[in-house]
């Protein structure tokens, strides 16, 4: 039963976004692809914000917090691939170091090459860098995202300015026989 409720919630969010995009198109408002994507994600609720922030900060990362917030395709995939690639680099470097020790007959001497050491250290630095970036992004970016969505909704839903149907203007006049002057021009 919960599955159907959650599914209906996602469908209603998507219909709301498509309605707003349709309204903007009908009013002649041009939306960028990023604007459309922000409307499709919709506002991030406080619950999704907090749960996504906690999951993106502490346990494992890997873009899981962004997925909870509905922003995985926007930026969460960067953290998933970056963190997994960093762990892969550490494993390759560590395997190279272990392979060198096996060749030396386990004499107790760490005979890790400079390249393998570089791989391990750069992989660890990369992983820590991605985790810090993810923790900051998962707490900071939703605030700006929600602000952008609210501004887009207000901009789309506001009434259009009335068009002027008539006007009275001062117009410069130039005539070879009469010289220069100013006249009134009424457009209706």
C-alpha positions as CSV (number, residue, x, y, z in Angstrom):
1,X,0.0,0.0,0.0
2,X,2.8,2.4,0.9
3,X,4.4,1.8,-2.5
4,X,1.2,3.0,-4.3
5,X,1.0,6.1,-2.1
6,X,4.7,7.0,-2.8
7,X,4.1,6.3,-6.5
8,X,1.1,8.6,-6.6
9,X,3.1,11.3,-4.9
10,X,5.8,11.1,-7.5
11,X,3.2,11.1,-10.3
12,X,1.5,14.2,-8.9
13,X,4.8,16.0,-8.5
14,X,5.6,15.3,-12.2
15,X,2.1,16.4,-13.3
16,X,2.5,19.6,-11.4
17,X,5.8,20.3,-13.1
18,X,4.3,19.5,-16.5
19,X,1.4,21.8,-15.8
20,X,3.7,24.7,-14.9
21,X,5.9,24.0,-18.0
22,X,2.7,24.0,-20.2
23,X,1.5,27.3,-18.5
24,X,4.8,28.9,-19.2
25,X,4.7,27.8,-22.8
26,X,1.2,29.0,-23.2
27,X,2.1,32.5,-21.9
28,X,5.2,32.6,-24.1
29,X,7.7,32.3,-21.3
30,X,10.9,30.6,-22.5
31,X,12.3,28.2,-19.9
32,X,15.8,26.8,-20.1
33,X,16.5,23.1,-19.7
34,X,17.8,23.8,-16.2
35,X,14.6,25.6,-15.3
36,X,12.5,22.7,-16.5
37,X,14.7,20.2,-14.6
38,X,14.3,22.3,-11.4
39,X,10.5,22.4,-11.9
40,X,10.4,18.6,-12.4
41,X,12.4,18.0,-9.2
42,X,10.1,20.4,-7.4
43,X,10.6,21.9,-4.0
44,X,12.6,19.7,-1.7
45,X,10.6,19.1,1.5
46,X,12.2,19.5,5.0
47,X,12.0,15.7,5.5
48,X,13.9,15.0,2.2
49,X,16.3,17.8,3.0
50,X,17.3,16.4,6.4
51,X,17.3,12.7,5.5
52,X,19.3,13.4,2.3
53,X,21.7,15.6,4.3
54,X,22.3,13.0,6.9
55,X,22.8,10.1,4.3
56,X,25.0,12.3,2.2
57,X,27.2,13.4,5.1
58,X,27.7,10.4,7.4
59,X,27.2,6.8,6.5
60,X,28.4,6.0,3.0
61,X,27.7,9.0,0.6
62,X,27.9,7.7,-2.9
63,X,25.2,10.2,-4.0
64,X,22.6,8.6,-1.8
65,X,21.7,11.9,-0.1
66,X,21.2,13.5,-3.5
67,X,19.0,10.6,-4.6
68,X,16.8,11.1,-1.5
69,X,16.5,14.8,-2.4
70,X,15.6,14.0,-6.0
71,X,18.9,15.5,-7.3
72,X,20.9,12.4,-8.3
73,X,20.7,13.1,-12.0
74,X,21.6,16.7,-11.4
75,X,24.8,16.2,-9.3
76,X,24.6,13.0,-7.3
77,X,26.0,10.9,-10.1
78,X,29.2,12.9,-9.8
79,X,29.7,11.7,-6.3
80,X,28.7,8.1,-7.0
81,X,31.3,7.8,-9.9
82,X,33.9,9.9,-8.2
83,X,33.9,8.1,-4.9
84,X,33.8,4.6,-6.6
85,X,36.6,5.6,-8.9
86,X,38.7,6.9,-6.0
87,X,38.2,3.6,-4.1
88,X,39.2,1.8,-7.3
89,X,42.4,3.7,-7.5
90,X,43.2,2.9,-3.9
91,X,42.6,-0.8,-4.5
92,X,44.7,-0.8,-7.6
93,X,47.6,0.9,-5.8
94,X,47.3,-1.3,-2.7
95,X,47.2,-4.5,-4.9
96,X,50.4,-3.3,-6.6
97,X,52.0,-2.8,-3.2
98,X,50.9,-6.3,-2.1
99,X,52.1,-7.8,-5.3
100,X,55.6,-6.3,-4.8
101,X,55.7,-7.7,-1.2
102,X,54.8,-11.2,-2.5
103,X,57.6,-11.0,-5.1
104,X,60.1,-10.2,-2.3
105,X,59.1,-13.2,-0.3
106,X,57.5,-11.3,2.6
107,X,60.7,-10.3,4.2
108,X,58.9,-7.7,6.3
109,X,60.1,-4.8,4.1
110,X,57.5,-2.6,2.4
111,X,58.7,-2.5,-1.1
112,X,55.9,-0.4,-2.6
113,X,56.8,1.4,-5.8
114,X,56.5,5.2,-6.0
115,X,53.7,4.8,-8.6
116,X,51.7,2.5,-6.4
117,X,52.2,4.8,-3.4
118,X,51.0,7.7,-5.6
119,X,47.9,5.7,-6.5
120,X,47.0,4.9,-2.9
121,X,47.6,8.5,-1.7
122,X,45.8,10.2,-4.6
123,X,42.9,7.8,-4.3
124,X,42.5,8.6,-0.6
125,X,42.7,12.3,-1.3
126,X,40.2,12.0,-4.1
127,X,37.7,10.1,-1.9
128,X,38.0,12.5,1.0
129,X,37.7,15.4,-1.4
130,X,34.5,14.0,-2.9
131,X,33.0,13.2,0.5
132,X,33.7,16.8,1.7
133,X,32.2,18.3,-1.5
134,X,29.2,16.0,-1.2
135,X,28.5,16.9,2.4
136,X,28.6,20.6,1.7
137,X,26.5,20.2,-1.5
138,X,23.8,18.1,0.1
139,X,23.2,20.7,2.8
140,X,23.7,24.0,0.8
141,X,22.4,23.4,-2.7
142,X,18.7,22.5,-1.8
143,X,18.2,26.0,-0.3
144,X,19.1,27.6,-3.6
145,X,17.2,25.0,-5.5
146,X,14.0,25.7,-3.5
147,X,14.4,29.4,-3.9
148,X,14.8,29.0,-7.7
149,X,11.7,26.8,-7.9
150,X,9.6,29.3,-5.9
151,X,10.8,32.1,-8.1
152,X,9.9,30.2,-11.3
153,X,6.4,29.3,-10.0
154,X,5.8,32.9,-9.1
155,X,7.1,34.1,-12.4
156,X,4.9,31.7,-14.4
157,X,1.8,32.2,-12.3
158,X,1.8,36.0,-12.2
159,X,-0.7,37.8,-14.3
160,X,0.7,39.3,-17.6
161,X,1.0,43.0,-17.8
162,X,-1.9,44.6,-19.7
163,X,-1.0,45.7,-23.2
164,X,-1.4,49.3,-24.1
165,X,-4.1,49.7,-26.8
166,X,-3.7,53.5,-27.3
167,X,-1.1,56.1,-26.7
168,X,-0.5,59.8,-27.1
169,X,3.0,60.8,-28.2
170,X,4.9,63.9,-29.0
171,X,6.4,63.6,-32.5
172,X,9.1,65.8,-34.1
173,X,7.9,67.3,-37.4
174,X,10.1,68.4,-40.3
175,X,8.8,70.1,-43.3
176,X,10.8,71.9,-46.0
177,X,8.3,74.7,-46.3
178,X,7.3,75.1,-42.6
179,X,10.5,74.2,-40.8
180,X,10.7,72.1,-37.7
181,X,8.2,71.6,-35.0
182,X,6.5,69.2,-32.6
183,X,3.2,67.5,-33.1
184,X,0.8,65.2,-31.3
185,X,0.3,61.7,-32.5
186,X,-2.6,59.6,-31.2
187,X,-2.5,55.8,-31.8
188,X,-5.7,53.9,-31.1
